[in-house]
Amino acid sequence: MLIGYMRVSKADGSQATDLQRDALSAAGVEPAHLYEDQASGKREDRLGLSSCLKALRPGDTLVVWKLDRLGRDLRHLINTVHDLTGRGIGLKVLTGHGAAIDTTTAAGKLVFGIFAALSEFERELIAERTIAGLASARARGRKGGRPYKMTAPKLRLAMASMGQPETKVDDLCQELGITRQTLYRHVSPKGELRRDGLKLLSRS
């Protein structure tokens, strides 16, 4: 059975699925087997796509107008197709750059395999550049990673404030720009240093 999926980015009526619907119908998808979303492709909570994927059964083929109608990005697309392949479901793309993809055929599987290999190659390149960048930064005396929200001056203020009975924790956190979790990782309710607090002061 052929199952079709359509998507447009805007739900305000400025975009329509008519072109996609006509193309999917011409490819043999019955109207009762069409699913659609009016949402950005970057969204994970696409109800139409979720319903479509649940409706697919082994031996079915998912048909999309263009490749970008289905995936948020190449990695999401590859993961989706791997999941479908594991369930015995094919994917067919009608037009655009992915029009050669039809995982129900040997040639289509080869094309998608090339896509997957390129995606893995891209991930490895990004990882290598990240590692090289961190190593270069360390060589210049800089450390990578996110900056600490809690600083030594903030910690000292927190220690002094937490020991006062009139201190309101929420107000203190707001003043310091930190969360309650961050605060309590560094100091106790009585203002005593905890492990993270000791580490922070030892670095300052």
N, C-alpha and C positions, 0 to 999 in steps of 0.2 A: 504493500500500500504506500502511496505517496502522501506525505504530510508536508504542508507548506507553512512557512513562517515569514511574516512581513513586519517591518518596523519603520516608523517615521519618528524623527526626533522631537517634534513639537505637537502638543495636544490642543493647540488653539485653533485648529482648523486651517492654518496656513499651509499645511502639508497634507497630502492625501496618499493613500495606499493604492489608488486606482491602477497605476502603471505596474506596480508589483503584482497586484491581484490578477491583472490581465495576463502577465507573463507566466505566473504560476498556473493559472487555469489552462493556458496554451500548452504547458508542459505536462498536463494531465492530472493536476491536483483538483480534486472535487471541492466545491465550495464548503461542504460540511467539514472538510479536513484542513481548513485554513485557520491559522492563529496569527494574531497581530498585537503589537504594542505601539503606544504613542509615548515614547520615552527615549531619553538619551541612551546611546549604546554603552556608555560608561556605567550606567546603573546596574547593580547586581539584582535588584528586586523587580525584575521584569515578569509580571504575572503571566503575560501571554506566552513568553518563552518557557517559563516553568511548566505551564499546562501542556505546551507542545511537547516538551521533552518527556513528560510523564505519559503522554498519549502514545508515544512511539513504542512499537513492539519489534521483536526480532524479525528480520526480513523486510521491515519498512525502510523507506528512504526519506530523509529530511531534505526538502527542496527550498532553497533560498534564492532570491533574485540576485543579490550581490553578497560577497563575503563579509562586508562590513555591516550587513544587516544582522548578522548572527553574533559575532564576537566583540568584546570590549577592546581587545588588543590581540596580537598574534598568540601570546601565551594562553589567554583564555580560550581562544579559538581552538588551538591545538589540544588543550585539555578536554574541551567539549567533544571534539571529534574522536579522541582516544577513548573517551567514555562511551560514545555511541558505537565505535568499532567493537569495544568489549562486549556490548550488548547485542551485537549482530545487526547493527543499523547503519545504513549508508548515508552519505551526504552528497548532494548534487548542487552545484552553483551554476546559475543560468547565464550570467553575463559579468562584465567587469574583469579585473585582473585575476580573479580566481575561477574564471569560466572553465578552465581545464580540469578543475577538481570534480571528480565523480568517483567517490571511493567504492562504488559498486563495480568499477572496472579496474583492470591491472594498471592501465596508463594513468588513471586518476589517482590511484593509490601511490604511484611513483611520484607524481607531482606534489601530493600532500606530504610525502616523505621528505621531499626537498624543502618544503616550507618548514617542517619540523626541525630538520637539520640546521637550517639557517637560523631558526629561533634559538636553538641550543648554542650555536656558534656565537650569536649575539650576546647571550647571557654570559658565556665564558669570557668574551672580550670585556664586557662591563665589569665582571668580577676582577679580571686582571688589571684593568685600569684603576679600579678602586683600591686594590692592594698596593699597586705601584704608587698611587697618590698618597696613601697613608704612610708608606715607607718614606717617601720624599718629605712629607710633612714632619715626620719624626726626626728625620735627619737634620731638619732646620729647627728642631726644638719645639715643634707644635704637636699636640696630640689630637687625634680624630675623635669623632663621636659628638653627641649632643652636649651643650654646656650644662653645668649643674644649675638647677633652679635655686637650690639653697647655697648661699655663700657664707663665708666666715662671719662677716658683719651681721648678716641676717640671723645666723645661728646664735651669736652672742646676745642679740636682742631677744630672740626666742627663749634662751635660757633664763634671762632676767625676767621676762614677762610671764613665763609659765609658772614661776614660783610665787606669783602674786594671786591672791584669791579672787580679785576683781577682774582678772583677765578673761575675756571671752575668746575662746579658741577660734571661732569663725571670723571674728573681727581681726584677730592677729594674723590669721592666714591670708585674709584679704589685703592687709597692710603689707605683708611680706611678699605677696604674689606667689604663694605656694599652696598646695593642697594639704588637707589634714593628714593624709597618708605620708606625705613628705615630711611634715612637721614631726609626726610621731616616730618616723624612722630615725630622726636625729636627736630628739629630746623626749624625755618622759613627761607625764603630766605635772611632775614636780620640778621640771627644768633640769633634770639630770641628763648628762650626755649618754647617748646610746652609741652603738657600734659605728653607724654611719656618721654620727656627729664627731666621734673621735677621729675617724679617717679624714673627715673634711678639715678639722683643725690641724691635723698633722701635716696636711699638704700646704697649708697657708703659712 
